[in-house]
Amino acid sequence: MTDAHILVVGGTGMLAGLTEALAGDGGRLSLLSRQASRFAGPDNLTGYDVDYLDKAAFVAALEAAGPVDLAVAWFHSVKIPAARRLAERIGSPRGSGRLFQVVGSATGDPTHLDRLATAADVAANLPQCRLRQVVLGFQIEDGRSRWLTDAEISGGVLAAVRADQLYTVVGQVAPWSARP
Ligand SMILES: NC(=O)c1ccc[n+]([C@@H]2O[C@H](COP(=O)([O-])OP(=O)(O)OC[C@H]3O[C@@H](n4cnc5c(N)ncnc54)[C@H](OP(=O)(O)O)[C@@H]3O)[C@@H](O)[C@H]2O)c1
C-alpha cells in the first residue's frame, strides 16, 4: 500500500532504522516525538514536535497528521493516556488500520503475564484498530546475556510489521532468569 499513511511515535531513537525503512516504502510517514523535525528523512516524512505527556498537544498533532493506516508506537510506559488517543485515530475511510505497540521486556516477565493484557487495553472496543504487540527482550550470545542493540530492535519490529504478526518477541524473554 504505497499511498498509505504511516505514523511512528518515538521513532527517532532505537527505532530510527525502522522509521527510515518505512519512509523508504513511499506513501506518507508522520513522525511524532519531541524533536521529530530534526530527524533527517525523505520528503514524504513529516516530523511533528510534540511531547506525548501533553495530551492536548498530542491530539492536535494527530489531527494535523490525519487518519492512520499503520502506526508503530513506542511510549516509555503503557500507562500514558496519549496511547489511547493514538489508537482512536487508527483507521481511515479506506478501512481499519493496524497499531504495532512496542513494549519493554517487563511485559515478558512470566510472573506478570497480566502486563501484556493490560497493554492491549489501549485498543479495547476500537474495531477500527487492529492491535499487534512487539515485546523487546534480550539476547544470549556466546553464553552471555545482553540487551538488544538499536539495530536489532529496529530490525525486529520492522520484521513484525512486514509479516503482520499479532505477537512478536524481539530476541527472547525466556528463560526470564537469564535476562541481563
Ligand atoms: N529490551 C530491550 O532491549 C530494551 C527495551 C527498551 C529500551 N532499550 C534500550 O534503551 C535505550 C533507551 O531507550 P529509550 O526509551 O530512551 O528509547 P529511544 O528510542 O532511544 O528514545 C525514546 C524515543 O521516544 C521519544 N520520546 C521520548 N520521550 C518522549 C515524550 N515525552 N514525548 C514524545 N516522544 C518522546 C524520543 O524522541 P524525542 O527525544 O525527540 O522526544 C525517541 O524517539 C534504547 O536505545 C534501547 O537500546 C532496550
The ligand as an SDF file (V2000), in Angstrom:
LIG
                    3D

 48 52  0  0  0  0  0  0  0  0999 V2000
   14.5040   -4.8700   25.9980 N   0  0  0  0  0  0  0  0  0  0  0  0
   15.3730   -4.0420   25.4670 C   0  0  0  0  0  0  0  0  0  0  0  0
   16.3620   -4.4910   24.9490 O   0  0  0  0  0  0  0  0  0  0  0  0
   15.1390   -2.5500   25.5250 C   0  0  0  0  0  0  0  0  0  0  0  0
   13.8810   -2.0120   25.7750 C   0  0  0  0  0  0  0  0  0  0  0  0
   13.7450   -0.6290   25.8010 C   0  0  0  0  0  0  0  0  0  0  0  0
   14.8470    0.1750   25.6010 C   0  0  0  0  0  0  0  0  0  0  0  0
   16.0510   -0.4110   25.3590 N   0  0  0  0  0  0  0  0  0  0  0  0
   17.2640    0.3760   25.1260 C   0  0  0  0  0  0  0  0  0  0  0  0
   17.2490    1.5170   25.9060 O   0  0  0  0  0  0  0  0  0  0  0  0
   17.6460    2.6060   25.1020 C   0  0  0  0  0  0  0  0  0  0  0  0
   16.9450    3.8380   25.5640 C   0  0  0  0  0  0  0  0  0  0  0  0
   15.5290    3.6770   25.4740 O   0  0  0  0  0  0  0  0  0  0  0  0
   14.6180    4.9110   25.1640 P   0  0  0  0  0  0  0  0  0  0  0  0
   13.2420    4.7560   25.6700 O   0  0  0  0  0  0  0  0  0  0  0  0
   15.3540    6.1550   25.5040 O   0  0  0  0  0  0  0  0  0  0  0  0
   14.4280    4.7290   23.6180 O   0  0  0  0  0  0  0  0  0  0  0  0
   14.8120    5.5860   22.3860 P   0  0  0  0  0  0  0  0  0  0  0  0
   14.0070    5.0530   21.2730 O   0  0  0  0  0  0  0  0  0  0  0  0
   16.2670    5.6560   22.1850 O   0  0  0  0  0  0  0  0  0  0  0  0
   14.2760    7.0800   22.7190 O   0  0  0  0  0  0  0  0  0  0  0  0
   12.9320    7.3610   23.0030 C   0  0  0  0  0  0  0  0  0  0  0  0
   12.0900    7.7650   21.7640 C   0  0  0  0  0  0  0  0  0  0  0  0
   10.8520    8.2710   22.2240 O   0  0  0  0  0  0  0  0  0  0  0  0
   10.8000    9.6920   22.0090 C   0  0  0  0  0  0  0  0  0  0  0  0
   10.2840   10.2600   23.2340 N   0  0  0  0  0  0  0  0  0  0  0  0
   10.7720   10.0990   24.4970 C   0  0  0  0  0  0  0  0  0  0  0  0
   10.0330   10.7810   25.3770 N   0  0  0  0  0  0  0  0  0  0  0  0
    9.0490   11.3840   24.6630 C   0  0  0  0  0  0  0  0  0  0  0  0
    7.9680   12.2350   25.0100 C   0  0  0  0  0  0  0  0  0  0  0  0
    7.7530   12.6040   26.2640 N   0  0  0  0  0  0  0  0  0  0  0  0
    7.1530   12.6680   24.0300 N   0  0  0  0  0  0  0  0  0  0  0  0
    7.3760   12.3160   22.7390 C   0  0  0  0  0  0  0  0  0  0  0  0
    8.3630   11.4960   22.3380 N   0  0  0  0  0  0  0  0  0  0  0  0
    9.2060   11.0520   23.2940 C   0  0  0  0  0  0  0  0  0  0  0  0
   12.2230   10.1080   21.6580 C   0  0  0  0  0  0  0  0  0  0  0  0
   12.2900   11.2140   20.7860 O   0  0  0  0  0  0  0  0  0  0  0  0
   12.4800   12.7280   21.2960 P   0  0  0  0  0  0  0  0  0  0  0  0
   13.7030   12.7610   22.1420 O   0  0  0  0  0  0  0  0  0  0  0  0
   12.5680   13.5290   20.0240 O   0  0  0  0  0  0  0  0  0  0  0  0
   11.2390   13.0610   22.0770 O   0  0  0  0  0  0  0  0  0  0  0  0
   12.7190    8.8620   20.9500 C   0  0  0  0  0  0  0  0  0  0  0  0
   12.2360    8.8310   19.6170 O   0  0  0  0  0  0  0  0  0  0  0  0
   17.3370    2.2470   23.6560 C   0  0  0  0  0  0  0  0  0  0  0  0
   18.2610    2.8250   22.7860 O   0  0  0  0  0  0  0  0  0  0  0  0
   17.3990    0.7330   23.6720 C   0  0  0  0  0  0  0  0  0  0  0  0
   18.6400    0.2670   23.1800 O   0  0  0  0  0  0  0  0  0  0  0  0
   16.2120   -1.7560   25.3200 C   0  0  0  0  0  0  0  0  0  0  0  0
  1  2  1  0
  2  3  2  0
  2  4  1  0
  4  5  1  0
  4 48  2  0
  5  6  2  0
  6  7  1  0
  7  8  2  0
  8  9  1  0
  8 48  1  0
  9 10  1  0
  9 46  1  0
 10 11  1  0
 11 12  1  0
 11 44  1  0
 12 13  1  0
 13 14  1  0
 14 15  2  0
 14 16  1  0
 14 17  1  0
 17 18  1  0
 18 19  2  0
 18 20  1  0
 18 21  1  0
 21 22  1  0
 22 23  1  0
 23 24  1  0
 23 42  1  0
 24 25  1  0
 25 26  1  0
 25 36  1  0
 26 27  1  0
 26 35  1  0
 27 28  2  0
 28 29  1  0
 29 30  1  0
 29 35  2  0
 30 31  1  0
 30 32  2  0
 32 33  1  0
 33 34  2  0
 34 35  1  0
 36 37  1  0
 36 42  1  0
 37 38  1  0
 38 39  2  0
 38 40  1  0
 38 41  1  0
 42 43  1  0
 44 45  1  0
 44 46  1  0
 46 47  1  0
M  CHG  2   8   1  16  -1
M  END
$$$$
